[in-house]
Amino acid sequence: MKNFVVEELIPHTGKMMLLNRIIGFDEENMVAEVIVRDDGLFGDGDTVPAWLGMEYMAQTIAALGGMKRRLAGKPLNLGFLLGTRRYDCNVGTFAVGSALTVSVKRLIQDQGLGVFDCRITAEGISAAAKLNVYQPDSAINRVISN
């Protein structure tokens, strides 16, 4: 099986591509790595706000959807983060340069709507949320960049 790079799995480029690499995946799960960076979009030079973890989680969900579509011979399509009822994180910021492991597990998926159990772990860092997403088959694929 071909090893896919993140850029082949989600419709983001430039500063909006926040994932660094795919660590593993199966039909229900994806694990990715994020090296926290501050390129002027989100941070203060030394840290980024921990709420950015929700976007790390959302991009990991998108990578799982992108992997499944690529393996099925389908083109990428857009997905949408609808939200979460709760995002728990034991820190207020992530230090620039930190390596975060982002894990997502599909709990429910029906007619494009999905719920994923998401986790971020690193030394001294623990974050969790259940994200609600929507990925219709008919969404137009446009590259998201900055």
Long-range contacts (C-beta under 8 A, 24 or more apart in sequence): 1-71, 4-66, 4-67, 4-70, 6-32, 6-63, 8-66, 8-70, 9-62, 9-63, 9-66, 9-67, 9-70, 9-76, 10-59, 10-62, 10-63, 10-66, 10-76, 11-62, 11-76, 11-78, 11-141, 11-142, 11-143, 11-144, 12-59, 12-62, 12-143, 12-144, 12-145, 13-143, 13-144, 13-145, 14-145, 14-146, 15-39, 15-40, 15-41, 15-145, 15-146, 16-41, 16-144, 16-145, 16-146, 17-59, 18-52, 18-55, 18-56, 18-59, 19-56, 19-59, 19-60, 19-63, 19-102, 22-63, 22-67, 23-101, 25-63, 25-64, 25-67, 27-68, 28-105, 28-106, 29-64, 29-103, 29-104, 29-105, 29-106, 30-60, 30-61, 30-63, 30-64, 30-67, 30-103, 30-104, 31-60, 31-101, 31-102, 31-103, 31-104, 32-56, 32-59, 32-60, 32-63, 32-101, 32-102, 33-99, 33-100, 33-101, 33-102, 34-99, 34-100, 34-102, 35-97, 35-98, 35-99, 35-100, 36-94, 36-95, 36-96, 36-97, 36-98, 36-99, 36-100, 37-96, 37-97, 38-96, 41-146, 43-96, 45-96, 46-95, 46-96, 47-93, 47-94, 47-95, 47-96, 48-93, 48-94, 48-96, 49-92, 49-93, 49-94, 50-89, 50-91, 50-92, 50-93, 50-94, 50-127, 51-87, 51-89, 52-94, 53-87, 53-89, 53-94, 53-100, 53-102, 53-120, 53-127, 53-129, 54-81, 54-84, 54-87, 54-129, 54-131, 55-81, 56-100, 56-102, 56-120, 57-102, 57-104, 57-116, 57-118, 57-120, 57-129, 57-131, 58-131, 58-133, 60-102, 60-103, 60-104, 60-118, 61-104, 61-114, 61-116, 61-118, 61-131, 61-133, 62-135, 64-104, 64-106, 65-135, 75-141, 76-141, 77-135, 77-136, 77-137, 77-138, 77-139, 77-140, 77-141, 78-135, 78-139, 78-140, 78-141, 78-142, 79-133, 79-134, 79-135, 79-139, 80-133, 80-134, 80-135, 80-139, 81-131, 81-132, 81-133, 82-131, 82-132, 82-133, 82-134, 83-131, 83-132, 84-129, 84-130, 84-131, 84-132, 85-130, 86-129, 86-130, 87-127, 87-128, 87-129, 88-127, 88-128, 88-129, 89-120, 89-125, 89-126, 89-127, 89-128, 90-124, 90-125, 90-126, 90-127, 91-124, 91-125, 94-125, 98-122, 98-125, 100-125, 104-131, 112-136, 112-137
